[in-house]
Amino acid sequence: MEKQTSSLAATQWDHIRVEKNAEKKTATIILDRPEKMNTLSFIGRSQLNQIFQELNEDDDVRVIVLKGEGTQAFSSGGTIAQFMERHPEELSVLHKNVAAPERSPKPVIAQLQGYTFGVGLEIAMACDFRVASDTTLLALPEIKLGMIPGSGGTQRIARLAGLGRAKDMIMRGRRIPAAEAYQWGLLTTVVPQEKLEQAVADLVDELLEYSPLALRVLKQVLNASQEGSLSAGLEIEGYAYGMLRSTDDFREGVEAFNEKRKPNFTGK
């Protein structure tokens, strides 16, 4: 299936490439620095946020995939030397750019293989799904530099894997292999390296079958569950449930179910 280059590709990003498949309604963001294990610069972090903002507004894109070029790494982390060149205040807000996949109203899939370290892991943790090859290694090794993760790593790992496992991993700078990370709940699925592309494509196809409006609202409701009490979450869920009752997609879903056919969701 032919891939079409998005207008985003006209911009000179810092070792980031964007491809758009109009037929599949999918955009792929590629961290493109394989000779350096797809390390991400400070400029690249802010550009990643900008790319997501543009894709969020693109009605021709319903699913976003984030991957690293080559097979050795998703991303081995940030460019360490640049940390000493930045003001502490700038470092304190890095998490805002890294959270761009989480803020996106669209499903975001991280396609992982090899080294997924530092900010690379923090970006992956901000995605909705993490489809990984069996070669994947996860790590937040900042403690070995006399530093801590600063772009959401401590918070998201602890929420998904639990506080004890987060301390075991981050305070020791441990590298967690794919099988163990899956057991911890950090990965959605793990497949052999040669089946990684197909596994991601299958998940994209599955998500495209569902109402984009319902997925958008569902993502907001699920993310909100991490921010407040159970009672507040139930209120948010209830309002969202009631709102979706009036949509064309819900009506189409019910009619398709009754007529025993595949629904044609339009996002309205």
Backbone as CSV, one residue per row, in Angstrom:
resi,resn,N_x,N_y,N_z,CA_x,CA_y,CA_z,C_x,C_y,C_z
1,MET,0.836,-1.183,0.000,0.000,0.000,0.000,0.879,1.244,0.000
2,GLU,0.633,2.143,-0.917,1.501,3.309,-1.086,1.301,4.320,0.031
3,LYS,2.407,4.829,0.534,2.366,5.861,1.560,2.454,7.222,0.896
4,GLN,1.668,8.167,1.386,1.689,9.512,0.864,2.362,10.424,1.870
5,THR,3.195,11.331,1.361,3.908,12.237,2.238,3.010,13.384,2.639
6,SER,2.921,13.666,3.925,2.100,14.739,4.436,2.745,16.077,4.163
7,SER,1.938,17.158,4.165,2.473,18.505,4.042,3.411,18.820,5.187
8,LEU,3.271,18.089,6.303,4.186,18.282,7.421,5.622,17.984,7.014
9,ALA,5.791,17.137,6.004,7.136,16.761,5.572,7.858,17.921,4.899
10,ALA,7.122,18.962,4.510,7.748,20.119,3.885,8.582,20.910,4.887
11,THR,8.297,20.732,6.158,9.057,21.409,7.205,10.300,20.598,7.532
12,GLN,11.402,21.304,7.769,12.657,20.639,8.110,12.704,20.379,9.614
13,TRP,12.209,19.220,10.028,12.244,18.851,11.433,13.638,18.358,11.803
14,ASP,13.942,18.363,13.079,15.247,17.934,13.559,15.263,16.425,13.767
15,HIS,15.628,15.696,12.721,15.697,14.237,12.752,14.338,13.614,13.097
16,ILE,13.282,14.196,12.561,11.935,13.628,12.666,11.315,13.668,11.274
17,ARG,10.660,12.592,10.904,10.008,12.502,9.604,8.533,12.167,9.800
18,VAL,7.668,12.715,8.965,6.237,12.448,9.067,5.723,11.892,7.748
19,GLU,5.041,10.768,7.808,4.420,10.176,6.629,2.930,10.020,6.879
20,LYS,2.157,10.220,5.824,0.699,10.143,5.944,0.152,9.176,4.900
21,ASN,-0.670,8.258,5.343,-1.320,7.302,4.457,-2.793,7.681,4.380
22,ALA,-3.160,8.350,3.309,-4.525,8.879,3.190,-5.562,7.766,3.161
23,GLU,-5.224,6.662,2.488,-6.187,5.558,2.387,-6.469,4.947,3.753
24,LYS,-5.433,4.830,4.570,-5.589,4.237,5.898,-5.916,5.261,6.975
25,LYS,-5.973,6.541,6.586,-6.270,7.627,7.534,-5.320,7.579,8.740
26,THR,-4.051,7.347,8.424,-3.035,7.169,9.460,-1.836,8.063,9.179
27,ALA,-1.280,8.636,10.222,-0.024,9.378,10.123,1.027,8.647,10.949
28,THR,2.240,8.583,10.422,3.354,7.943,11.121,4.441,8.973,11.369
29,ILE,4.784,9.148,12.632,5.880,10.036,13.028,7.098,9.166,13.280
30,ILE,8.185,9.456,12.585,9.375,8.606,12.649,10.537,9.391,13.259
31,LEU,11.069,8.908,14.358,12.289,9.464,14.936,13.440,8.964,14.070
32,ASP,14.065,9.873,13.339,14.909,9.483,12.217,16.372,9.877,12.434
33,ARG,17.012,9.193,13.355,18.445,9.382,13.593,19.070,8.045,13.964
34,PRO,18.956,7.053,13.069,19.364,5.690,13.423,20.839,5.560,13.774
35,GLU,21.693,6.410,13.190,23.124,6.320,13.494,23.425,6.734,14.929
36,LYS,22.486,7.419,15.599,22.618,7.820,16.996,21.514,7.199,17.859
37,MET,21.023,6.037,17.428,19.962,5.334,18.164,18.718,6.207,18.349
38,ASN,18.458,7.075,17.344,17.259,7.930,17.344,17.161,8.819,18.584
39,THR,18.303,9.332,19.031,18.276,10.282,20.141,17.482,11.520,19.736
40,LEU,16.865,12.143,20.722,15.972,13.270,20.478,16.551,14.526,21.119
41,SER,16.698,15.581,20.330,17.240,16.835,20.828,16.164,17.642,21.537
42,PHE,16.573,18.725,22.191,15.606,19.621,22.825,14.690,20.246,21.775
43,ILE,15.271,20.612,20.644,14.451,21.166,19.561,13.471,20.114,19.066
44,GLY,13.928,18.877,18.964,13.050,17.806,18.504,11.859,17.591,19.418
45,ARG,12.057,17.753,20.713,10.938,17.590,21.649,9.842,18.615,21.386
46,SER,10.249,19.867,21.198,9.249,20.905,20.936,8.615,20.718,19.565
47,GLN,9.402,20.248,18.601,8.851,19.992,17.270,7.863,18.835,17.296
48,LEU,8.145,17.835,18.118,7.214,16.720,18.249,5.854,17.225,18.732
49,ASN,5.867,18.132,19.678,4.629,18.734,20.168,3.907,19.465,19.035
50,GLN,4.652,20.204,18.223,4.066,20.941,17.105,3.458,19.996,16.074
51,ILE,4.155,18.905,15.794,3.647,17.926,14.837,2.322,17.345,15.316
52,PHE,2.248,16.990,16.591,0.994,16.462,17.121,-0.125,17.496,17.040
53,GLN,0.178,18.738,17.319,-0.848,19.772,17.244,-1.436,19.848,15.844
54,GLU,-0.585,19.749,14.826,-1.076,19.814,13.454,-1.871,18.561,13.087
55,LEU,-1.393,17.402,13.504,-2.117,16.172,13.198,-3.446,16.104,13.937
56,ASN,-3.499,16.689,15.125,-4.753,16.702,15.882,-5.862,17.418,15.121
57,GLU,-5.482,18.400,14.309,-6.459,19.197,13.561,-6.734,18.640,12.169
58,ASP,-6.061,17.574,11.801,-6.183,17.004,10.461,-7.296,15.956,10.442
59,ASP,-8.396,16.278,9.803,-9.544,15.362,9.763,-9.270,14.111,8.945
60,ASP,-8.218,14.132,8.140,-7.876,12.966,7.331,-7.045,11.952,8.106
61,VAL,-6.694,12.276,9.344,-5.900,11.382,10.184,-6.738,10.932,11.368
62,ARG,-6.909,9.622,11.513,-7.679,9.086,12.629,-6.829,8.325,13.626
63,VAL,-5.662,7.825,13.209,-4.755,7.103,14.095,-3.336,7.598,13.835
64,ILE,-2.556,7.738,14.895,-1.173,8.193,14.785,-0.246,7.104,15.310
65,VAL,0.782,6.794,14.541,1.802,5.823,14.939,3.116,6.565,15.150
66,LEU,3.807,6.242,16.224,5.102,6.844,16.538,6.144,5.728,16.582
67,LYS,7.199,5.849,15.791,8.185,4.775,15.693,9.583,5.358,15.524
68,GLY,10.579,4.497,15.659,11.960,4.881,15.425,12.474,4.252,14.150
69,GLU,13.361,4.950,13.450,13.938,4.426,12.217,14.892,3.269,12.542
70,GLY,14.871,2.243,11.708,15.742,1.093,11.909,15.188,0.127,12.934
71,THR,16.003,-0.840,13.311,15.562,-1.877,14.250,16.329,-1.869,15.567
72,GLN,17.344,-1.025,15.687,18.162,-1.050,16.896,17.525,-0.312,18.061
73,ALA,16.692,0.689,17.761,16.152,1.500,18.848,14.880,2.212,18.426
74,PHE,13.969,2.343,19.377,12.894,3.326,19.235,13.529,4.692,19.451
75,SER,14.105,4.891,20.615,14.956,6.043,20.910,15.749,5.719,22.162
76,SER,17.046,5.961,22.096,17.899,5.688,23.257,17.898,6.845,24.246
77,GLY,17.101,7.886,23.967,16.968,8.982,24.919,17.292,10.330,24.325
78,GLY,17.668,11.269,25.195,17.983,12.619,24.755,19.462,12.805,24.475
79,THR,19.790,13.963,23.927,21.182,14.320,23.691,21.742,14.900,24.990
80,ILE,22.486,14.085,25.714,22.880,14.383,27.097,23.673,15.679,27.213
81,ALA,24.565,15.948,26.261,25.411,17.134,26.362,24.595,18.422,26.400
82,GLN,23.413,18.406,25.783,22.602,19.617,25.728,22.019,20.009,27.081
83,PHE,21.952,19.063,28.015,21.392,19.384,29.325,22.182,20.490,30.019
84,MET,23.492,20.482,29.859,24.324,21.469,30.527,24.225,22.848,29.885
85,GLU,23.619,22.904,28.694,23.489,24.177,27.984,22.154,24.852,28.263
86,ARG,21.259,24.195,28.964,19.906,24.703,29.162,19.699,25.253,30.566
87,HIS,18.853,26.260,30.657,18.530,26.868,31.950,17.640,25.908,32.752
88,PRO,17.808,25.833,34.071,16.977,24.938,34.884,15.478,25.135,34.678
89,GLU,15.051,26.376,34.459,13.610,26.619,34.262,13.112,25.940,32.993
90,GLU,13.944,25.932,31.957,13.565,25.265,30.714,13.440,23.762,30.928
91,LEU,14.336,23.198,31.715,14.289,21.766,31.979,13.048,21.371,32.766
92,SER,12.551,22.272,33.591,11.429,21.939,34.468,10.104,21.788,33.738
93,VAL,10.027,22.198,32.472,8.764,22.108,31.726,8.869,21.170,30.525
94,LEU,9.921,20.362,30.471,10.083,19.439,29.345,8.930,18.453,29.238
95,HIS,8.332,18.128,30.355,7.249,17.139,30.367,6.053,17.576,29.522
96,LYS,5.894,18.878,29.322,4.730,19.363,28.571,4.805,18.948,27.105
97,ASN,5.985,19.026,26.501,6.136,18.593,25.114,6.039,17.082,24.990
98,VAL,6.630,16.378,25.933,6.637,14.914,25.881,5.227,14.345,26.037
99,ALA,4.334,15.083,26.676,2.963,14.622,26.895,2.065,14.822,25.671
100,ALA,2.627,15.271,24.556,1.814,15.534,23.365,0.982,14.332,22.909
101,PRO,1.525,13.098,22.922,0.675,11.962,22.524,-0.516,11.760,23.459
102,GLU,-0.312,12.012,24.737,-1.393,11.852,25.709,-2.482,12.896,25.499
103,ARG,-2.091,14.102,25.128,-3.067,15.177,24.899,-3.816,15.009,23.591
104,SER,-3.243,14.282,22.651,-3.887,14.124,21.350,-5.261,13.480,21.508
105,PRO,-6.278,13.981,20.819,-7.610,13.361,20.900,-7.712,12.057,20.116
106,LYS,-6.654,11.704,19.413,-6.678,10.523,18.561,-5.856,9.389,19.180
107,PRO,-6.172,8.145,18.853,-5.365,7.036,19.356,-3.930,7.138,18.855
108,VAL,-2.981,6.933,19.753,-1.563,7.010,19.401,-0.896,5.690,19.782
109,ILE,-0.232,5.071,18.810,0.438,3.790,19.008,1.949,4.005,18.960
110,ALA,2.657,3.574,19.990,4.117,3.570,19.964,4.583,2.210,19.476
111,GLN,5.377,2.199,18.431,5.949,0.970,17.881,7.382,0.867,18.375
112,LEU,7.643,-0.098,19.265,8.911,-0.135,19.988,9.767,-1.329,19.584
113,GLN,11.082,-1.077,19.535,12.046,-2.141,19.354,13.381,-1.661,19.897
114,GLY,14.203,-2.588,20.325,15.537,-2.239,20.788,15.521,-1.271,21.964
115,TYR,16.509,-0.378,21.975,16.660,0.553,23.093,15.514,1.561,23.133
116,THR,14.822,1.582,24.250,13.757,2.551,24.507,14.058,3.147,25.872
117,PHE,14.922,4.141,25.864,15.510,4.667,27.088,15.154,6.149,27.279
118,GLY,15.248,6.586,28.524,15.145,8.007,28.827,13.894,8.649,28.260
119,VAL,14.094,9.774,27.573,12.939,10.479,27.013,12.228,9.631,25.960
120,GLY,12.941,8.690,25.334,12.282,7.788,24.402,11.204,6.978,25.090
121,LEU,11.526,6.446,26.269,10.539,5.701,27.042,9.449,6.630,27.555
122,GLU,9.819,7.827,27.967,8.818,8.762,28.487,7.796,9.144,27.414
123,ILE,8.254,9.304,26.183,7.327,9.563,25.078,6.429,8.358,24.842
124,ALA,7.024,7.164,24.830,6.240,5.945,24.620,5.181,5.776,25.698
125,MET,5.531,6.121,26.947,4.583,5.980,28.044,3.423,6.958,27.937
126,ALA,3.601,8.039,27.180,2.521,9.006,26.973,1.586,8.590,25.849
127,CYS,1.932,7.511,25.138,1.075,6.998,24.065,-0.006,6.089,24.655
128,ASP,-1.017,5.803,23.844,-2.137,4.981,24.317,-1.815,3.489,24.271
129,PHE,-1.038,3.092,23.281,-0.682,1.684,23.100,0.826,1.589,22.858
130,ARG,1.426,0.542,23.397,2.849,0.288,23.183,2.992,-1.138,22.647
131,VAL,3.151,-1.232,21.335,3.340,-2.526,20.675,4.842,-2.719,20.504
132,ALA,5.390,-3.762,21.110,6.840,-3.906,21.192,7.314,-5.223,20.588
133,SER,8.506,-5.192,20.030,9.146,-6.430,19.604,9.842,-7.060,20.811
134,ASP,10.186,-8.319,20.666,10.834,-9.017,21.775,12.275,-8.561,21.997
135,THR,12.760,-7.649,21.158,14.102,-7.092,21.341,14.097,-5.845,22.228
136,THR,12.929,-5.400,22.625,12.802,-4.120,23.320,13.388,-4.167,24.728
137,LEU,14.127,-3.124,25.063,14.628,-2.906,26.419,14.165,-1.538,26.887
138,LEU,13.519,-1.497,28.057,13.050,-0.234,28.620,13.964,0.189,29.765
139,ALA,14.271,1.477,29.833,15.101,1.959,30.940,14.965,3.464,31.104
140,LEU,15.049,3.890,32.355,15.191,5.306,32.707,16.504,5.389,33.499
141,PRO,17.620,5.550,32.801,18.942,5.416,33.433,19.506,6.710,34.015
142,GLU,18.659,7.737,34.178,19.165,9.052,34.589,19.909,9.032,35.919
143,ILE,19.559,8.085,36.806,20.212,8.027,38.119,21.717,7.810,37.966
144,LYS,22.130,7.195,36.888,23.552,6.930,36.659,24.318,8.189,36.279
145,LEU,23.566,9.262,35.961,24.178,10.554,35.665,24.024,11.519,36.838
146,GLY,23.524,11.006,37.960,23.259,11.885,39.085,22.020,12.726,38.871
147,MET,21.074,12.214,38.092,19.860,12.944,37.725,18.657,12.026,37.887
148,ILE,17.466,12.559,37.677,16.246,11.765,37.676,15.520,12.005,36.363
149,PRO,14.578,11.133,35.974,13.762,11.401,34.790,12.973,12.697,34.996
150,GLY,12.846,13.487,33.935,12.185,14.776,34.091,11.073,15.058,33.115
151,SER,10.618,14.042,32.376,9.562,14.261,31.388,8.406,13.287,31.573
152,GLY,8.090,12.998,32.825,6.934,12.165,33.126,7.229,10.724,33.461
153,GLY,8.479,10.305,33.358,8.806,8.900,33.560,8.466,8.366,34.933
154,THR,8.824,9.112,35.981,8.552,8.629,37.330,7.058,8.453,37.568
155,GLN,6.268,9.386,37.077,4.833,9.377,37.348,4.090,8.303,36.559
156,ARG,4.400,8.168,35.282,3.660,7.207,34.462,4.063,5.767,34.759
157,ILE,5.345,5.531,35.028,5.768,4.177,35.376,5.104,3.754,36.680
158,ALA,5.105,4.638,37.678,4.499,4.298,38.970,3.006,4.038,38.833
159,ARG,2.313,4.793,37.996,0.865,4.612,37.832,0.535,3.295,37.144
160,LEU,1.348,2.908,36.169,1.053,1.697,35.410,1.619,0.436,36.055
161,ALA,2.818,0.514,36.592,3.479,-0.680,37.117,3.409,-0.791,38.631
162,GLY,3.069,0.311,39.317,3.055,0.304,40.775,4.315,0.941,41.333
163,LEU,4.211,1.472,42.542,5.310,2.216,43.143,6.544,1.344,43.375
164,GLY,6.345,0.115,43.859,7.482,-0.757,44.146,8.295,-1.069,42.905
165,ARG,7.615,-1.408,41.835,8.321,-1.718,40.592,8.981,-0.470,40.017
166,ALA,8.312,0.683,40.138,8.907,1.922,39.650,10.210,2.221,40.382
167,LYS,10.229,2.022,41.696,11.454,2.254,42.454,12.541,1.255,42.059
168,ASP,12.161,0.015,41.886,13.116,-1.022,41.496,13.752,-0.685,40.152
169,MET,12.950,-0.196,39.236,13.435,0.107,37.893,14.233,1.403,37.847
170,ILE,13.677,2.488,38.409,14.250,3.814,38.192,15.367,4.130,39.178
171,MET,15.205,3.727,40.440,16.238,4.028,41.435,17.502,3.188,41.228
172,ARG,17.373,2.086,40.487,18.528,1.239,40.179,19.000,1.399,38.732
173,GLY,18.270,2.171,37.943,18.632,2.334,36.542,18.559,1.043,35.764
174,ARG,17.622,0.173,36.145,17.526,-1.159,35.541,17.012,-1.118,34.107
175,ARG,17.522,-2.030,33.300,16.995,-2.247,31.955,15.980,-3.388,32.021
176,ILE,14.758,-3.102,31.634,13.666,-4.063,31.748,13.385,-4.673,30.376
177,PRO,13.608,-5.983,30.187,13.331,-6.615,28.898,11.834,-6.666,28.622
178,ALA,11.510,-6.869,27.361,10.121,-6.785,26.909,9.190,-7.713,27.683
179,ALA,9.594,-8.945,27.911,8.714,-9.906,28.583,8.370,-9.438,29.993
180,GLU,9.361,-8.935,30.711,9.107,-8.447,32.067,8.257,-7.183,32.043
181,ALA,8.536,-6.296,31.103,7.771,-5.060,30.988,6.308,-5.346,30.674
182,TYR,6.064,-6.379,29.874,4.684,-6.766,29.577,3.986,-7.269,30.845
183,GLN,4.685,-8.060,31.640,4.112,-8.555,32.895,3.785,-7.395,33.837
184,TRP,4.566,-6.363,33.799,4.346,-5.196,34.649,3.186,-4.327,34.166
185,GLY,2.743,-4.538,32.938,1.682,-3.712,32.389,2.177,-2.489,31.641
186,LEU,3.484,-2.445,31.345,4.041,-1.292,30.636,3.894,-1.407,29.127
187,LEU,3.682,-2.619,28.618,3.534,-2.842,27.184,2.178,-3.456,26.885
188,THR,1.602,-3.060,25.750,0.302,-3.591,25.343,0.429,-5.017,24.843
189,THR,1.450,-5.255,24.024,1.691,-6.596,23.498,3.153,-6.698,23.083
190,VAL,3.651,-7.918,23.030,5.023,-8.179,22.603,4.990,-9.242,21.513
191,VAL,5.676,-8.979,20.413,5.706,-9.912,19.283,7.141,-10.061,18.800
192,PRO,7.444,-11.122,18.035,8.773,-11.227,17.437,9.060,-10.021,16.542
193,GLN,10.324,-9.656,16.442,10.715,-8.474,15.671,10.141,-8.498,14.259
194,GLU,10.171,-9.656,13.615,9.722,-9.731,12.227,8.202,-9.557,12.078
195,LYS,7.478,-9.619,13.182,6.026,-9.452,13.122,5.564,-8.107,13.676
196,LEU,6.515,-7.230,14.000,6.161,-5.961,14.648,5.329,-5.058,13.747
197,GLU,5.768,-4.864,12.515,5.037,-3.982,11.595,3.601,-4.458,11.399
198,GLN,3.429,-5.768,11.246,2.089,-6.308,11.024,1.221,-6.157,12.261
199,ALA,1.814,-6.338,13.439,1.048,-6.182,14.677,0.526,-4.763,14.819
200,VAL,1.348,-3.791,14.475,0.907,-2.392,14.530,-0.164,-2.135,13.478
201,ALA,0.025,-2.660,12.275,-0.966,-2.479,11.204,-2.307,-3.098,11.600
202,ASP,-2.273,-4.251,12.255,-3.520,-4.896,12.684,-4.237,-4.045,13.733
203,LEU,-3.490,-3.446,14.645,-4.108,-2.593,15.659,-4.693,-1.339,15.023
204,VAL,-3.994,-0.775,14.050,-4.529,0.385,13.327,-5.854,0.018,12.672
205,ASP,-5.890,-1.116,11.982,-7.122,-1.555,11.318,-8.257,-1.726,12.317
206,GLU,-7.950,-2.273,13.469,-8.988,-2.468,14.489,-9.540,-1.133,14.970
207,LEU,-8.661,-0.190,15.248,-9.105,1.112,15.740,-9.918,1.865,14.699
208,LEU,-9.582,1.678,13.423,-10.316,2.353,12.352,-11.741,1.837,12.206
209,GLU,-12.021,0.680,12.775,-13.379,0.143,12.703,-14.333,0.849,13.654
210,TYR,-13.793,1.543,14.639,-14.612,2.139,15.681,-14.908,3.611,15.395
211,SER,-15.899,4.127,16.076,-16.272,5.523,15.923,-15.129,6.422,16.406
212,PRO,-14.625,7.318,15.543,-13.564,8.225,15.992,-14.031,9.155,17.101
213,LEU,-15.297,9.508,17.088,-15.841,10.367,18.138,-15.871,9.625,19.465
214,ALA,-16.348,8.383,19.459,-16.390,7.599,20.693,-14.976,7.351,21.232
215,LEU,-14.008,7.085,20.344,-12.630,6.871,20.790,-12.056,8.135,21.424
216,ARG,-12.371,9.278,20.829,-11.864,10.540,21.364,-12.409,10.807,22.765
217,VAL,-13.706,10.620,22.913,-14.322,10.836,24.223,-13.826,9.804,25.230
218,LEU,-13.704,8.556,24.795,-13.246,7.489,25.688,-11.826,7.763,26.190
219,LYS,-10.964,8.247,25.304,-9.591,8.568,25.716,-9.598,9.660,26.784
220,GLN,-10.436,10.669,26.616,-10.527,11.743,27.606,-11.012,11.216,28.949
221,VAL,-12.002,10.350,28.915,-12.565,9.812,30.157,-11.537,8.939,30.870
222,LEU,-10.848,8.090,30.123,-9.845,7.220,30.737,-8.680,8.022,31.314
223,ASN,-8.212,9.030,30.576,-7.123,9.859,31.089,-7.541,10.605,32.352
224,ALA,-8.801,11.038,32.375,-9.295,11.757,33.551,-9.334,10.871,34.785
225,SER,-9.431,9.561,34.582,-9.495,8.647,35.726,-8.203,8.663,36.537
226,GLN,-7.112,9.136,35.935,-5.824,9.181,36.620,-5.634,10.461,37.421
227,GLU,-6.559,11.386,37.267,-6.344,12.711,37.842,-7.171,13.005,39.088
228,GLY,-8.232,12.240,39.331,-9.110,12.586,40.445,-9.676,11.370,41.148
229,SER,-10.713,11.603,41.923,-11.336,10.547,42.709,-12.246,9.680,41.847
230,LEU,-12.659,8.542,42.414,-13.573,7.656,41.709,-14.900,8.355,41.446
231,SER,-15.413,9.073,42.422,-16.709,9.730,42.251,-16.658,10.774,41.136
232,ALA,-15.551,11.518,41.057,-15.407,12.506,39.983,-15.318,11.807,38.631
233,GLY,-14.588,10.692,38.592,-14.472,9.941,37.355,-15.800,9.389,36.878
234,LEU,-16.624,8.931,37.812,-17.940,8.408,37.446,-18.837,9.509,36.895
235,GLU,-18.709,10.705,37.447,-19.483,11.845,36.928,-19.074,12.146,35.488
236,ILE,-17.760,12.184,35.241,-17.258,12.477,33.891,-17.707,11.398,32.913
237,GLU,-17.600,10.133,33.331,-18.029,9.031,32.479,-19.518,9.143,32.151
238,GLY,-20.319,9.474,33.159,-21.755,9.577,32.956,-22.135,10.665,31.965
239,TYR,-21.514,11.829,32.098,-21.798,12.923,31.163,-21.396,12.541,29.742
240,ALA,-20.229,11.895,29.601,-19.762,11.497,28.283,-20.686,10.445,27.672
241,TYR,-21.126,9.524,28.497,-22.037,8.472,28.039,-23.337,9.086,27.523
242,GLY,-23.868,10.043,28.280,-25.106,10.695,27.867,-24.941,11.488,26.589
243,MET,-23.789,12.166,26.450,-23.546,12.952,25.250,-23.483,12.066,24.014
244,LEU,-22.806,10.923,24.114,-22.665,10.041,22.963,-23.986,9.420,22.542
245,ARG,-24.936,9.379,23.463,-26.261,8.836,23.136,-26.907,9.590,21.975
246,SER,-26.566,10.875,21.808,-27.215,11.696,20.791,-26.444,11.764,19.475
247,THR,-25.388,11.004,19.319,-24.550,11.127,18.127,-25.032,10.234,16.988
248,ASP,-24.660,10.639,15.777,-24.978,9.834,14.597,-24.253,8.490,14.639
249,ASP,-23.033,8.487,15.172,-22.275,7.236,15.220,-22.948,6.194,16.100
250,PHE,-23.507,6.625,17.221,-24.198,5.669,18.091,-25.449,5.128,17.400
251,ARG,-26.176,6.012,16.738,-27.365,5.570,16.000,-26.972,4.563,14.919
252,GLU,-25.881,4.858,14.205,-25.393,3.952,13.168,-24.958,2.624,13.767
253,GLY,-24.296,2.660,14.920,-23.854,1.436,15.563,-25.014,0.538,15.956
254,VAL,-26.077,1.132,16.491,-27.253,0.365,16.893,-27.949,-0.223,15.671
255,GLU,-28.097,0.594,14.622,-28.760,0.112,13.413,-27.956,-1.010,12.757
256,ALA,-26.630,-0.867,12.720,-25.793,-1.907,12.126,-25.882,-3.198,12.930
257,PHE,-25.937,-3.068,14.253,-26.067,-4.249,15.107,-27.377,-4.975,14.819
258,ASN,-28.461,-4.212,14.735,-29.777,-4.819,14.486,-29.872,-5.425,13.092
259,GLU,-29.167,-4.809,12.140,-29.225,-5.274,10.753,-28.119,-6.283,10.437
260,LYS,-27.311,-6.603,11.457,-26.228,-7.586,11.318,-25.273,-7.237,10.174
261,ARG,-24.819,-5.995,10.189,-23.851,-5.522,9.204,-22.753,-4.720,9.896
262,LYS,-21.700,-4.406,9.148,-20.604,-3.629,9.679,-20.992,-2.147,9.715
263,PRO,-20.802,-1.450,10.828,-21.188,-0.031,10.887,-20.262,0.848,10.078
264,ASN,-20.780,1.957,9.599,-20.011,2.960,8.868,-19.976,4.227,9.709
265,PHE,-18.968,4.350,10.560,-18.873,5.487,11.468,-18.278,6.695,10.753
266,THR,-18.818,7.865,11.033,-18.369,9.106,10.382,-17.773,10.109,11.355
267,GLY,-17.819,9.809,12.640,-17.279,10.746,13.623,-18.209,11.890,13.957
268,LYS,-19.499,11.694,13.739,-20.489,12.739,14.022,-21.555,12.221,14.990
